[in-house]
Structure formats: C-alpha cells, structure tokens
C-alpha cells in the first residue's frame, strides 16, 4: 500500500464527496448484514453493487432485482449490480462496505487487491479485533500499491436478519457506531463522506479503540458456549440475549469484559465497558450487565443460533478472543477467562482456534513496543518492517 500525502488524500476524498447520492457503494457479502445494508443504501438513493462469493446466495436477489426491507426501514432496494465476479463488483465503485464475517476478511483482501483503484474507501463492518491491521498486512504482502483509505467500525450498524428470499428485516439501527481509519488522521475526511449515508457513524480515536471496543467478544462466545444444551435441544428456539442470559452467566461476561478492558489499557486505550456500550448504542441502562441487557428492547425477537456451528463461535473466537489474548500475552496482561472460552470453543468444534485465529504475527505487530504500535495506527511514523 502506498502512503497518501495530505494533498493527494484530500483531493481524492473531495472527488467522492462531490458525487453525493451518485456515490457507488459495493457491499461485499450477502448475509444477514450485507443484505440489510445493500437494501438500506439503495432505498436511501445510493447506487449499490452487491457481491457474494457463492452465486447461489444471489439467485433470488437477481430474480427480484433487489431486496425487500422491513422493520426499522421499509421499502424495496433496487441493486444495480448483483454478482460473484469481484472485478465486475468493484468497477466504478467509490466505497467498499465489507460485511462478511471477520474470518473472511483475509479472503476479501486477497481477491480485491488486483481490482482496487486509487481513492477507493474500504470499510470493514465491523473489523472485530485487528481487522484493519490484518487487511493492511495482506495488501502490503501482495504488493498492492494503490492509494486507498482503509477503515473499520467497532460494531455492525444493524441488528438484522434475512427473513426470506431477497427479504431482510432490520430490528434496530444503532444510535452510534464508532469508526476509525488506518492511519487515524484520515478519520475526519472519510467520515464527511460516509456520514452522507450513515450519520450514525462517529469518530473513534484510532483502530486500536475500535478493535478493543469489540463487544461481540464479550457477548457472543460465552452466551453460545454456556447455552449449548438449550441451543441443541431447541434448535435456537429462544431469544438469545434476553432468555439466554442469567444473572450468574452475566458475571462471567463481566469478567471477560474486564480482561478486554485491561488489554486495551496496556495499549493506552480507554474502551467502553459493555454496559456503557449498551447505553450508547441502544439507550439501555442497568445497575449491572444483566439488567442492562434485559432493558435492551432491540434484542427482543433476536433468536439464538440453531446450532453452535455459528459465527458467534467460528468468527468471534478466532477474530475477537484470540487477538485479545495474543496482544495481552505480548504485553504481559493475563486473560484466563478468555483463554478458557477459546479452549472450550476449540473442544466443542474440534478445531484449534489458537492456530486459526488472528495473532500479533498475523496482524503485523509482533515484537513492536506500545510506542511503535501507537505510531503505526496514528501514522506518526512507519516502524521498520511494517
């Protein structure tokens, strides 16, 4: 990747900003989140391409010419280009919204690299933990030299589900979604563009904060693992957050939260607690995590996974829990509760998530001091070998 000078970057961003509703988005991934985002963008009047690796996922959308959206946003979103050809998907695109599970970020980076053009904005929705760092390292390793803007969100903007062929439902649009770029000095410029579509996006300090403000790491794996019997017995026949959480299980989630916050503090980053995040995102409140989640009305009707072969394990463990522990070990911060969850998940699914997950080596910060990591994300300097 080539570094952008201030004048180059500002010129490229201004060109996209001036397009207004003529900006062309490409949503990469036609899962629960991607379908909702593609439809929402189209209903708002933006030009939208939709990419998915497997053509079968797109057949109904191609047949209908778009996606019917219900819930917090109603209407039919006409999608201009619906394809499994990445070069066709990215042709003439200004903003790439990556909505695939975080375990597929590396795949998306590799297939996009030959097709990228100067000035394009790539946003991981969300990056989970270390997403942008991993994406950047892959592009650099592949020798990609285009001048692009790379950013990530702290969480996905919607609570949404696919409810039928070419149909999606948004249960809730979050009040705020923290966003950051790598390096961080491009945050204001990129936000002026992306907020034309998503005014809910707000500036974060840097991608360390968006990565370690990863609340999915706190909620998803533990709730899934400790509800394994109920999930398998009912095939997900209960509300995941509201029915699946007891006061005692909430105590375990709070310990995961404390370890995550400690790793962030070791990097000089102050992250929100899970309770603070619930209040900012949904206006939920409570004297502890259990009561705060029970007051989160957006979680009503969000059903549990039908099995534990679900992204709450195979995405959130390798792309959220493993990098938190890996960074913690490099900085001398113990994370025994999170390590236990990784071990349990590996046993339940017969995988080695330590080997598969994002380590400091895979995200390109192994052996760096805290100062060097901060310099990398802020763009102050470029440490040797990065």
C-alpha positions as CSV (number, residue, x, y, z in Angstrom):
1,X,0.0,0.0,0.0
2,X,1.2,3.5,-0.8
3,X,1.0,6.3,1.8
4,X,-1.1,9.2,0.8
5,X,0.1,12.8,1.2
6,X,-2.4,15.2,2.7
7,X,-3.0,17.0,-0.6
8,X,-3.5,13.7,-2.5
9,X,-5.8,12.3,0.1
10,X,-7.9,15.4,0.4
11,X,-8.3,15.7,-3.4
12,X,-9.4,12.1,-3.7
13,X,-11.9,12.4,-0.9
14,X,-13.3,15.7,-2.2
15,X,-14.0,14.0,-5.5
16,X,-16.1,11.3,-3.8
17,X,-17.9,13.7,-1.6
18,X,-19.0,15.9,-4.5
19,X,-20.8,12.9,-6.1
20,X,-23.4,12.9,-3.3
21,X,-26.1,10.3,-4.0
22,X,-24.2,9.4,-7.1
23,X,-21.6,7.7,-5.0
24,X,-21.4,4.0,-5.8
25,X,-21.2,1.5,-3.0
26,X,-20.3,-2.1,-3.2
27,X,-21.5,-4.3,-0.3
28,X,-19.3,-7.4,-0.1
29,X,-21.2,-10.3,1.4
30,X,-24.9,-11.1,1.1
31,X,-25.5,-12.5,4.6
32,X,-27.8,-11.1,7.3
33,X,-25.8,-7.8,7.5
34,X,-24.9,-7.4,3.8
35,X,-28.5,-7.8,2.5
36,X,-29.8,-5.3,5.1
37,X,-27.1,-2.7,4.2
38,X,-27.4,-3.1,0.5
39,X,-31.2,-2.6,0.6
40,X,-30.9,0.3,3.0
41,X,-28.4,2.1,0.9
42,X,-30.5,1.6,-2.2
43,X,-33.6,2.8,-0.5
44,X,-31.7,6.0,0.6
45,X,-31.0,6.6,-3.1
46,X,-27.4,5.5,-3.4
47,X,-26.1,3.3,-6.3
48,X,-25.3,-0.1,-5.0
49,X,-23.5,-3.2,-6.2
50,X,-23.7,-6.4,-4.2
51,X,-21.0,-9.1,-4.2
52,X,-21.1,-12.6,-2.8
53,X,-18.6,-15.4,-3.3
54,X,-21.3,-18.1,-3.9
55,X,-23.7,-17.4,-6.8
56,X,-26.5,-19.4,-5.2
57,X,-26.9,-16.9,-2.5
58,X,-27.7,-14.2,-5.1
59,X,-30.2,-16.0,-7.3
60,X,-33.3,-14.8,-5.6
61,X,-32.0,-11.2,-5.4
62,X,-31.1,-11.3,-9.1
63,X,-34.7,-12.6,-9.8
64,X,-36.3,-9.8,-7.9
65,X,-33.8,-7.1,-8.9
66,X,-33.2,-6.1,-5.3
67,X,-34.1,-6.7,-1.7
68,X,-37.3,-6.1,0.2
69,X,-36.6,-4.5,3.5
70,X,-38.8,-4.3,6.6
71,X,-38.6,-3.2,10.2
72,X,-36.7,0.0,11.1
73,X,-36.6,0.8,7.4
74,X,-39.3,-0.1,4.9
75,X,-39.1,-0.4,1.2
76,X,-37.6,-2.1,-1.8
77,X,-33.9,-1.6,-2.5
78,X,-33.0,-1.9,-6.2
79,X,-29.5,-3.3,-6.6
80,X,-27.8,-2.2,-9.8
81,X,-25.1,-4.9,-10.0
82,X,-25.5,-8.3,-8.3
83,X,-22.5,-10.6,-9.0
84,X,-20.0,-13.2,-7.8
85,X,-17.4,-11.6,-10.1
86,X,-15.2,-9.4,-8.0
87,X,-13.9,-7.3,-10.9
88,X,-17.4,-6.6,-12.0
89,X,-18.5,-5.8,-8.4
90,X,-15.7,-3.2,-7.9
91,X,-15.9,-1.5,-11.3
92,X,-16.6,2.2,-10.8
93,X,-17.1,1.8,-7.0
94,X,-16.2,4.6,-4.5
95,X,-16.9,2.8,-1.2
96,X,-16.4,-0.8,-0.4
97,X,-18.5,-2.0,2.6
98,X,-17.2,-5.3,3.7
99,X,-19.9,-7.2,5.7
100,X,-18.6,-10.8,5.5
101,X,-17.6,-12.5,8.8
102,X,-14.3,-11.4,10.0
103,X,-12.8,-14.8,9.3
104,X,-13.3,-14.0,5.6
105,X,-11.5,-10.6,5.7
106,X,-8.3,-12.2,4.5
107,X,-10.1,-13.7,1.6
108,X,-11.7,-10.4,0.6
109,X,-8.3,-8.6,0.9
110,X,-6.7,-11.1,-1.5
111,X,-9.4,-11.1,-4.2
112,X,-9.9,-7.3,-4.0
113,X,-6.2,-6.5,-4.2
114,X,-5.8,-6.8,-8.1
115,X,-9.0,-4.8,-8.7
116,X,-8.6,-1.8,-6.4
117,X,-8.3,1.8,-7.7
118,X,-6.8,4.9,-6.3
119,X,-9.1,6.8,-3.9
120,X,-11.4,3.9,-3.0
121,X,-12.6,3.7,0.6
122,X,-12.7,0.2,2.2
123,X,-14.6,-0.2,5.5
124,X,-14.8,-3.4,7.5
125,X,-18.3,-3.7,9.1
126,X,-17.1,-4.4,11.8
127,X,-13.3,-5.1,11.9
128,X,-13.7,-7.2,15.1
129,X,-10.2,-7.2,16.7
130,X,-7.3,-6.3,14.4
131,X,-9.3,-6.5,11.2
132,X,-7.8,-3.4,9.5
133,X,-4.3,-4.4,10.6
134,X,-4.7,-7.9,9.1
135,X,-6.3,-6.4,5.9
136,X,-3.5,-3.9,5.5
137,X,-0.8,-6.6,6.1
138,X,-2.3,-8.8,3.4
139,X,-2.5,-6.0,0.8
140,X,1.1,-5.0,1.6
141,X,2.4,-8.6,1.4
142,X,0.7,-8.9,-2.0
143,X,2.4,-5.7,-3.2
144,X,-0.8,-3.7,-3.7
145,X,0.3,-0.1,-4.4
146,X,-3.0,1.7,-4.9
147,X,-3.7,4.8,-2.8
148,X,-6.7,3.7,-0.8
149,X,-8.4,4.6,2.5
150,X,-8.9,1.7,5.0
151,X,-11.2,1.8,8.0
152,X,-13.4,-0.2,10.3
153,X,-16.4,0.1,12.5
154,X,-16.5,-1.0,16.1
155,X,-19.8,-2.9,15.6
156,X,-22.3,-3.5,12.9
157,X,-24.8,-0.8,12.5
158,X,-27.9,-3.0,12.4
159,X,-29.4,-5.8,14.4
160,X,-30.8,-7.6,11.3
161,X,-31.8,-10.9,9.9
162,X,-32.5,-12.4,6.5
163,X,-36.2,-13.4,6.7
164,X,-36.7,-15.0,3.2
165,X,-35.5,-15.0,-0.4
166,X,-34.5,-11.4,-1.2
167,X,-36.1,-10.2,2.1
168,X,-34.3,-8.7,5.1
169,X,-35.5,-7.2,8.4
170,X,-33.7,-4.5,10.4
171,X,-34.8,-4.8,14.1
172,X,-32.8,-1.7,15.1
173,X,-30.3,0.8,13.7
174,X,-27.8,1.6,16.4
175,X,-27.7,5.2,17.7
176,X,-23.9,5.4,17.3
177,X,-21.3,3.3,15.6
178,X,-17.7,4.2,16.2
179,X,-15.4,4.4,13.1
180,X,-11.7,4.8,12.6
181,X,-9.2,4.7,9.8
182,X,-5.6,3.5,9.5
183,X,-3.8,5.8,9.9
184,X,-6.2,7.8,12.2
185,X,-5.6,11.2,10.6
186,X,-8.0,10.3,7.7
187,X,-10.9,9.7,10.1
188,X,-12.4,13.3,9.6
189,X,-12.1,13.2,5.8
190,X,-13.6,9.8,5.4
191,X,-16.4,10.5,7.9
192,X,-17.6,13.5,5.9
193,X,-18.3,11.1,3.1
194,X,-19.7,8.1,4.9
195,X,-21.9,10.1,7.1
196,X,-23.9,11.2,4.0
197,X,-25.2,7.6,4.1
198,X,-24.7,6.7,7.7
199,X,-25.0,9.7,10.1
200,X,-24.8,7.2,13.0
201,X,-21.0,6.8,12.3
202,X,-19.0,8.8,14.8
203,X,-15.2,9.3,15.1
204,X,-13.2,6.9,17.2
205,X,-9.7,7.6,18.5
206,X,-8.0,5.0,16.3
207,X,-8.3,1.4,15.1
208,X,-6.9,0.1,18.4
209,X,-10.0,1.5,20.1
210,X,-12.5,0.2,17.5
211,X,-10.8,-3.2,17.7
212,X,-10.8,-3.4,21.5
213,X,-14.2,-1.9,21.9
214,X,-15.4,-5.1,20.4
215,X,-18.5,-6.0,22.4
216,X,-19.2,-9.1,20.3
217,X,-16.2,-10.6,22.0
218,X,-17.9,-10.2,25.4
219,X,-21.4,-11.3,24.4
220,X,-21.3,-13.9,21.7
221,X,-18.9,-16.8,22.5
222,X,-19.7,-17.1,26.2
223,X,-23.5,-16.9,25.7
224,X,-23.3,-19.6,23.0
225,X,-21.0,-21.9,24.8
226,X,-22.9,-21.8,28.1
227,X,-26.2,-22.2,26.3
228,X,-25.0,-25.2,24.2
229,X,-27.6,-27.7,25.7
230,X,-30.5,-25.3,25.2
231,X,-29.4,-24.4,21.7
232,X,-29.1,-28.0,20.6
233,X,-32.3,-29.0,22.3
234,X,-34.5,-26.2,20.9
235,X,-32.6,-25.5,17.7
236,X,-32.4,-21.9,18.7
237,X,-35.9,-21.6,19.9
238,X,-35.4,-18.8,22.4
239,X,-34.3,-15.1,22.5
240,X,-30.6,-15.3,22.6
241,X,-29.7,-12.3,24.7
242,X,-32.8,-12.0,26.9
243,X,-33.6,-15.6,27.6
244,X,-30.1,-17.0,27.3
245,X,-28.5,-14.7,29.9
246,X,-29.0,-15.4,33.6
247,X,-27.6,-13.2,36.5
248,X,-24.8,-15.8,37.1
249,X,-23.8,-16.1,33.4
250,X,-23.7,-12.3,33.3
251,X,-20.9,-12.4,35.9
252,X,-18.8,-14.5,33.6
253,X,-19.4,-12.0,30.8
254,X,-18.4,-9.1,33.1
255,X,-15.1,-11.0,33.8
256,X,-14.4,-11.3,30.0
257,X,-15.2,-7.6,29.8
258,X,-12.6,-6.7,32.5
259,X,-9.9,-8.7,30.7
260,X,-10.6,-7.0,27.4
261,X,-10.5,-3.5,29.1
262,X,-7.2,-4.4,30.8
263,X,-5.6,-5.3,27.4
264,X,-6.8,-2.0,26.0
265,X,-5.4,-0.1,28.9
266,X,-2.0,-1.7,28.4
267,X,-2.0,-0.1,24.9
268,X,-3.0,3.2,26.5
269,X,-6.6,2.9,25.2
270,X,-9.7,3.6,27.2
271,X,-12.5,1.5,25.9
272,X,-16.2,1.4,26.9
273,X,-17.4,-1.3,29.2
274,X,-20.2,-3.5,27.9
275,X,-22.7,-1.6,30.0
276,X,-21.5,1.8,28.7
277,X,-21.7,0.4,25.1
278,X,-25.3,-0.7,25.6
279,X,-26.3,2.7,26.8
280,X,-24.6,4.5,23.9
281,X,-25.9,2.1,21.2
282,X,-29.4,1.4,22.4
283,X,-30.1,3.8,25.4
284,X,-30.1,0.7,27.7
285,X,-29.3,1.1,31.3
286,X,-29.0,-1.0,34.4
287,X,-27.1,-1.4,37.7
288,X,-25.2,-4.4,36.2
289,X,-24.7,-6.1,32.8
290,X,-27.6,-8.5,33.3
291,X,-30.2,-5.7,34.0
292,X,-28.8,-3.6,31.2
293,X,-29.2,-6.4,28.6
294,X,-32.7,-7.1,29.9
295,X,-33.6,-3.4,29.2
296,X,-32.3,-3.6,25.6
297,X,-35.6,-3.8,23.7
298,X,-33.7,-4.2,20.3
299,X,-32.8,-7.7,21.5
300,X,-36.4,-8.8,21.7
301,X,-37.0,-11.3,18.9
302,X,-33.3,-11.9,18.1
303,X,-33.3,-15.7,18.3
304,X,-30.5,-17.9,19.4
305,X,-28.4,-19.7,16.7
306,X,-29.9,-23.0,15.6
307,X,-26.6,-24.8,16.4
308,X,-23.2,-23.9,17.8
309,X,-21.8,-24.2,14.3
310,X,-22.3,-20.4,14.1
311,X,-20.3,-17.3,13.6
312,X,-20.7,-16.5,17.3
313,X,-18.1,-19.2,17.7
314,X,-16.2,-19.6,14.4
315,X,-16.0,-15.9,13.8
316,X,-15.9,-14.3,17.3
317,X,-13.4,-16.7,18.8
318,X,-10.6,-16.6,16.2
319,X,-11.2,-13.0,15.2
320,X,-12.0,-11.4,18.6
321,X,-10.9,-13.5,21.5
322,X,-7.7,-14.9,20.1
323,X,-6.2,-11.5,19.1
324,X,-7.2,-10.0,22.5
325,X,-5.3,-12.8,24.3
326,X,-2.4,-12.7,21.8
327,X,-1.9,-8.9,22.4
328,X,-2.3,-9.4,26.1
329,X,0.4,-12.1,26.2
330,X,2.8,-9.8,24.2
331,X,2.1,-7.0,26.7
332,X,2.1,-9.2,29.9
333,X,-1.7,-8.9,30.6
334,X,-3.2,-12.3,31.7
335,X,-6.6,-13.2,30.2
336,X,-7.5,-16.5,32.0
337,X,-11.3,-16.3,31.4
338,X,-10.9,-15.5,27.7
339,X,-8.4,-18.3,27.3
340,X,-10.8,-20.7,28.9
341,X,-13.5,-19.7,26.4
342,X,-11.1,-20.3,23.5
343,X,-10.2,-23.7,24.8
344,X,-13.9,-24.7,25.3
345,X,-14.8,-23.5,21.8
346,X,-11.9,-25.4,20.3
347,X,-13.1,-28.6,22.1
348,X,-16.8,-28.1,21.1
349,X,-16.0,-27.6,17.5
350,X,-12.9,-29.9,17.1
351,X,-10.7,-27.0,15.9
352,X,-7.5,-25.3,17.0
353,X,-8.6,-21.7,17.3
354,X,-5.2,-20.7,18.6
355,X,-3.7,-21.8,15.3
356,X,-6.5,-20.4,13.1
357,X,-7.0,-17.1,14.9
358,X,-5.6,-13.6,14.5
359,X,-2.3,-13.5,16.4
360,X,0.0,-10.5,16.7
361,X,2.1,-12.1,13.9
362,X,-0.9,-12.2,11.5
363,X,-1.9,-8.6,12.2
364,X,1.6,-7.4,11.8
365,X,2.5,-6.1,15.2
366,X,4.6,-8.9,16.7
367,X,7.6,-7.6,18.6
368,X,6.5,-4.0,18.5
369,X,6.6,-1.8,21.5
370,X,3.5,0.0,22.7
371,X,5.0,3.2,21.3
372,X,5.6,1.6,17.9
373,X,2.1,0.2,17.7
374,X,0.7,3.6,18.6
375,X,2.9,5.3,16.0
376,X,1.7,2.8,13.4
377,X,-2.0,3.4,14.0
378,X,-1.7,7.2,14.3
379,X,0.5,7.4,11.2
380,X,3.3,9.2,13.1
381,X,6.0,7.0,11.7
382,X,6.4,3.7,9.9
383,X,8.3,1.2,12.1
384,X,10.8,-0.9,10.3
385,X,9.3,-3.9,8.7
386,X,5.7,-2.6,8.8
